[in-house]
């Protein structure tokens, strides 16, 4: 039985990871500032510590008791990172360096952390593999690329085992549709089912690679079980594309509802085409994203 520190463990992806860890008999300490996470998301068996991931003394104390860390705490909204540039940077990049440094001081604890497909920017050379050009368009993407660079330093200079995962568009139960920073699936589902109109920024032909949260968790577990890694980064994606307009219409179809769509100007920092190549992660961990989009969407709708 192992003991893990999970930052952001009361959030969407983090809480699903904590469920999986406790289900297999491991113990978990969650560090979450509760800015978007919810305590009720955490499994009853987990210890929950409310605090700041950039608090070096706190993170060091929690890391010393753990066998390793899953680092998922972040301000994950492009919009919020634009509006609150400095404070989101502190969480997203300074927080990650704080985690790596605590792992170093604890004797080289392994760290599995969340990066993002936002590091690629609006790169038309899809599907994107890990060697594709990185040119983020947003503060969020820039900070996530910074996390990857510091991951290389953490391993190469300080001997901290780590792996980063570039999450594409993760969806599933527990995404909060009431948050203005929530994922598009949660927001569309909530509004379509309530008979309310939805707004699509741009013409709706933007392409996304939607990956179910359960498949993301399997990647995280596999990387930690493999020993933590040597500072490499991997895509977490399906390699299958869905347009935002098709997404809205599919949610309406599965909900037996109509999609009342209004189109608006594209938002600054939004990416038009995001489609990943999962081959490198599949070869390294043998955990392909096996939940097809419609099945995952049905599970998500049932949870709402």
C-alpha positions as CSV (number, residue, x, y, z in Angstrom):
1,X,0.0,0.0,0.0
2,X,1.4,3.4,-1.0
3,X,0.6,6.9,0.1
4,X,0.2,9.7,-2.4
5,X,0.0,13.4,-2.3
6,X,-2.5,14.7,-4.9
7,X,-2.6,18.4,-5.5
8,X,-5.9,19.6,-6.9
9,X,-7.5,16.4,-5.7
10,X,-10.9,17.9,-5.0
11,X,-11.2,19.1,-8.6
12,X,-12.6,17.4,-11.6
13,X,-9.7,15.1,-12.8
14,X,-8.0,15.0,-9.4
15,X,-11.1,13.6,-7.6
16,X,-11.4,10.8,-10.2
17,X,-7.8,10.0,-9.7
18,X,-8.2,9.9,-5.9
19,X,-11.2,7.5,-6.3
20,X,-9.0,5.2,-8.4
21,X,-6.1,5.3,-5.9
22,X,-8.3,4.5,-2.8
23,X,-10.2,1.8,-4.7
24,X,-6.9,-0.1,-5.2
25,X,-6.0,0.3,-1.5
26,X,-3.6,3.2,-1.6
27,X,-3.9,6.1,0.8
28,X,-4.2,9.8,-0.3
29,X,-3.5,13.2,1.0
30,X,-5.2,16.0,-1.0
31,X,-3.9,19.5,-1.2
32,X,-6.5,21.9,-2.7
33,X,-7.2,25.6,-2.2
34,X,-10.9,25.0,-3.0
35,X,-11.1,27.8,-5.5
36,X,-12.8,25.4,-7.9
37,X,-12.5,22.1,-6.2
38,X,-15.2,20.7,-3.9
39,X,-14.7,18.8,-0.7
40,X,-17.6,16.5,-1.5
41,X,-15.7,15.3,-4.6
42,X,-13.0,13.8,-2.5
43,X,-13.3,10.1,-1.4
44,X,-14.2,9.7,2.3
45,X,-10.9,7.9,3.0
46,X,-8.7,10.8,1.8
47,X,-7.1,13.4,4.1
48,X,-8.0,16.8,2.7
49,X,-5.7,19.8,3.4
50,X,-6.9,23.2,2.3
51,X,-4.0,25.3,1.2
52,X,-1.9,26.9,-1.5
53,X,0.3,24.7,-3.8
54,X,2.8,27.6,-3.9
55,X,3.3,27.4,-0.1
56,X,6.7,25.9,0.0
57,X,6.7,24.9,3.7
58,X,3.3,23.2,3.5
59,X,4.0,21.3,0.3
60,X,7.4,20.1,1.7
61,X,5.7,18.9,4.9
62,X,3.1,16.9,2.9
63,X,5.6,15.6,0.4
64,X,7.8,14.1,3.1
65,X,4.9,11.8,4.2
66,X,4.2,10.7,0.6
67,X,5.7,8.1,-1.7
68,X,5.1,10.5,-4.6
69,X,2.9,13.2,-5.9
70,X,0.3,13.6,-8.6
71,X,0.4,17.3,-9.3
72,X,-2.9,18.5,-10.9
73,X,-3.5,21.8,-9.1
74,X,-3.9,24.6,-11.6
75,X,-5.9,27.6,-12.7
76,X,-7.2,25.7,-15.8
77,X,-9.2,28.4,-17.4
78,X,-7.6,30.3,-20.3
79,X,-10.0,33.2,-19.6
80,X,-9.2,33.4,-15.9
81,X,-5.4,33.2,-16.7
82,X,-5.9,36.2,-19.1
83,X,-7.8,38.2,-16.5
84,X,-5.7,37.3,-13.5
85,X,-2.3,36.9,-15.1
86,X,0.0,37.2,-12.1
87,X,-2.0,35.2,-9.6
88,X,-2.7,32.4,-12.1
89,X,1.0,32.3,-13.0
90,X,1.8,31.9,-9.3
91,X,-0.4,28.8,-9.1
92,X,0.4,27.3,-12.5
93,X,4.2,27.7,-12.7
94,X,5.5,28.7,-9.2
95,X,3.2,26.0,-7.8
96,X,4.8,23.4,-10.1
97,X,8.3,24.4,-9.2
98,X,7.3,24.3,-5.5
99,X,6.2,20.7,-6.0
100,X,9.4,19.7,-7.8
101,X,11.5,21.4,-5.2
102,X,9.7,19.6,-2.3
103,X,10.1,16.3,-4.2
104,X,13.9,17.1,-4.5
105,X,14.2,17.9,-0.8
106,X,12.3,14.7,0.1
107,X,14.9,12.6,-1.6
108,X,13.6,12.5,-5.1
109,X,10.0,11.6,-4.8
110,X,8.4,10.9,-8.2
111,X,6.0,13.5,-9.6
112,X,3.4,13.0,-12.3
113,X,2.0,16.3,-13.4
114,X,-0.6,17.8,-15.7
115,X,0.6,19.8,-18.7
116,X,-1.8,20.8,-21.6
117,X,-2.3,20.7,-25.3
118,X,-2.4,24.5,-25.0
119,X,1.4,24.4,-25.3
120,X,1.0,23.7,-29.0
121,X,-1.0,26.9,-29.7
122,X,-2.9,27.0,-33.0
123,X,-0.6,24.6,-34.8
124,X,-2.2,23.4,-38.1
125,X,0.1,20.3,-38.4
126,X,-2.4,17.9,-36.9
127,X,-2.5,15.4,-35.5
128,X,0.1,16.8,-33.2
129,X,2.8,14.6,-31.8
130,X,5.1,15.6,-28.9
131,X,7.8,16.9,-31.3
132,X,5.4,19.4,-32.9
133,X,6.2,23.1,-32.6
134,X,5.2,24.6,-29.3
135,X,4.0,28.2,-29.5
136,X,1.3,28.8,-26.9
137,X,-1.3,31.6,-27.5
138,X,-2.3,32.1,-23.8
139,X,-0.8,32.7,-20.4
140,X,-2.1,29.3,-19.4
141,X,-0.3,27.6,-22.3
142,X,2.9,29.5,-21.6
143,X,2.9,28.5,-18.0
144,X,2.2,24.8,-18.9
145,X,5.2,24.9,-21.3
146,X,7.2,26.4,-18.5
147,X,6.2,23.4,-16.2
148,X,7.6,21.0,-18.8
149,X,10.9,22.9,-19.0
150,X,11.2,22.8,-15.2
151,X,10.3,19.1,-15.3
152,X,13.4,18.5,-17.4
153,X,15.5,20.5,-15.0
154,X,13.9,18.6,-12.1
155,X,15.1,15.3,-13.5
156,X,18.3,16.4,-15.3
157,X,19.7,18.6,-12.5
158,X,18.0,17.4,-9.3
159,X,17.3,13.7,-10.1
160,X,13.5,14.0,-9.5
161,X,11.6,11.4,-11.5
162,X,8.8,13.0,-13.3
163,X,6.4,12.7,-16.3
164,X,4.2,15.4,-17.8
165,X,1.0,14.8,-19.7
166,X,-0.4,17.2,-22.2
167,X,-4.1,16.8,-21.6
168,X,-6.3,17.5,-24.6
169,X,-10.0,18.3,-23.9
170,X,-10.9,16.2,-20.9
171,X,-14.5,15.6,-20.1
172,X,-16.7,13.5,-17.8
173,X,-18.7,13.6,-14.6
174,X,-18.0,16.3,-12.0
175,X,-17.2,19.1,-14.4
176,X,-19.1,22.1,-12.8
177,X,-21.4,23.7,-15.4
178,X,-22.1,26.6,-13.0
179,X,-18.5,27.8,-13.3
180,X,-17.8,30.4,-16.0
181,X,-14.5,28.6,-16.4
182,X,-15.9,25.1,-16.8
183,X,-15.4,22.8,-19.8
184,X,-17.5,23.4,-22.9
185,X,-19.3,20.0,-22.5
186,X,-20.4,20.7,-19.0
187,X,-21.7,24.2,-20.0
188,X,-23.4,23.0,-23.1
189,X,-25.1,20.1,-21.3
190,X,-26.4,22.2,-18.5
191,X,-27.9,24.9,-20.8
192,X,-29.3,22.6,-23.5
193,X,-31.0,20.4,-20.9
194,X,-32.5,23.5,-19.3
195,X,-33.9,24.7,-22.7
196,X,-31.5,27.7,-22.7
197,X,-29.5,29.0,-25.6
198,X,-25.8,28.4,-26.0
199,X,-23.1,30.6,-27.4
200,X,-20.4,29.3,-29.8
201,X,-17.4,31.6,-30.2
202,X,-16.4,31.5,-33.9
203,X,-18.2,29.4,-36.5
204,X,-18.4,26.2,-34.6
205,X,-16.0,24.4,-36.9
206,X,-13.2,24.5,-34.3
207,X,-11.9,20.9,-33.9
208,X,-11.2,19.4,-30.5
209,X,-9.9,16.0,-29.3
210,X,-12.2,15.0,-26.4
211,X,-10.8,12.4,-24.0
212,X,-12.8,10.8,-21.2
213,X,-11.6,11.4,-17.7
214,X,-11.3,7.7,-16.9
215,X,-8.8,7.3,-19.6
216,X,-6.8,10.2,-18.3
217,X,-6.6,8.6,-14.9
218,X,-5.3,5.4,-16.4
219,X,-2.4,7.3,-18.0
220,X,-1.6,9.0,-14.6
221,X,-1.5,5.7,-12.7
222,X,0.5,4.0,-15.4
223,X,3.2,6.6,-15.3
224,X,3.6,6.5,-11.6
225,X,3.5,2.7,-11.5
226,X,6.4,2.8,-14.1
227,X,8.6,4.7,-11.6
228,X,7.9,8.3,-12.4
229,X,9.9,8.8,-15.6
230,X,12.8,10.9,-16.8
231,X,11.2,14.2,-17.5
232,X,9.5,13.3,-20.7
233,X,6.1,14.6,-21.8
234,X,3.3,12.7,-23.5
235,X,-0.1,13.5,-25.1
236,X,-3.2,12.3,-23.5
237,X,-5.7,12.2,-26.4
238,X,-7.7,9.9,-28.7
239,X,-6.5,11.0,-32.1
240,X,-10.2,11.5,-33.1
241,X,-11.7,14.9,-33.9
242,X,-15.0,16.5,-33.0
243,X,-16.1,20.0,-34.0
244,X,-17.7,22.2,-31.4
245,X,-20.9,22.4,-33.5
246,X,-21.1,18.6,-33.7
247,X,-20.6,18.5,-30.0
248,X,-23.5,20.8,-29.3
249,X,-25.8,18.8,-31.7
250,X,-24.8,15.5,-30.2
251,X,-25.5,16.7,-26.7
252,X,-28.9,17.9,-27.9
253,X,-29.6,14.6,-29.6
254,X,-28.7,12.5,-26.5
255,X,-30.7,14.8,-24.3
256,X,-33.8,14.7,-26.6
257,X,-33.6,18.5,-26.8
258,X,-33.0,21.3,-29.2
259,X,-29.8,23.2,-29.5
260,X,-30.5,26.9,-29.7
261,X,-27.1,28.2,-30.9
262,X,-25.9,31.8,-31.1
263,X,-22.5,32.5,-32.8
264,X,-20.2,35.2,-31.4
265,X,-16.7,36.5,-32.3
266,X,-13.8,34.2,-31.5
267,X,-12.2,34.8,-28.1
268,X,-8.5,35.9,-27.8
269,X,-6.3,32.9,-27.1
270,X,-8.8,30.3,-28.4
271,X,-7.3,27.6,-30.6
272,X,-9.0,26.6,-33.8
273,X,-7.7,23.1,-34.3
274,X,-6.6,20.8,-31.5
275,X,-6.0,17.2,-32.4
276,X,-3.4,14.9,-30.8
277,X,-1.4,11.8,-31.7
278,X,-1.6,9.3,-28.9
279,X,1.1,6.9,-30.3
280,X,3.9,7.8,-28.0
281,X,1.9,7.4,-24.8
282,X,0.4,4.2,-26.1
283,X,3.8,2.7,-26.7
284,X,5.2,3.8,-23.4
285,X,2.3,2.9,-21.1
286,X,-0.1,0.7,-23.1
287,X,-3.2,2.6,-21.9
288,X,-5.0,3.8,-25.0
289,X,-8.0,6.0,-24.6
290,X,-10.6,3.3,-25.0
291,X,-13.8,5.2,-24.1
292,X,-15.4,6.4,-27.4
293,X,-16.9,9.9,-27.5
294,X,-20.6,9.0,-27.5
295,X,-20.2,6.5,-24.7
296,X,-18.3,9.0,-22.6
297,X,-20.8,11.6,-23.3
298,X,-23.7,9.4,-22.2
299,X,-21.9,8.7,-18.9
300,X,-21.4,12.4,-18.5
301,X,-25.0,13.2,-19.2
302,X,-26.2,10.5,-16.8
303,X,-24.1,12.1,-14.0
304,X,-25.8,15.4,-14.6
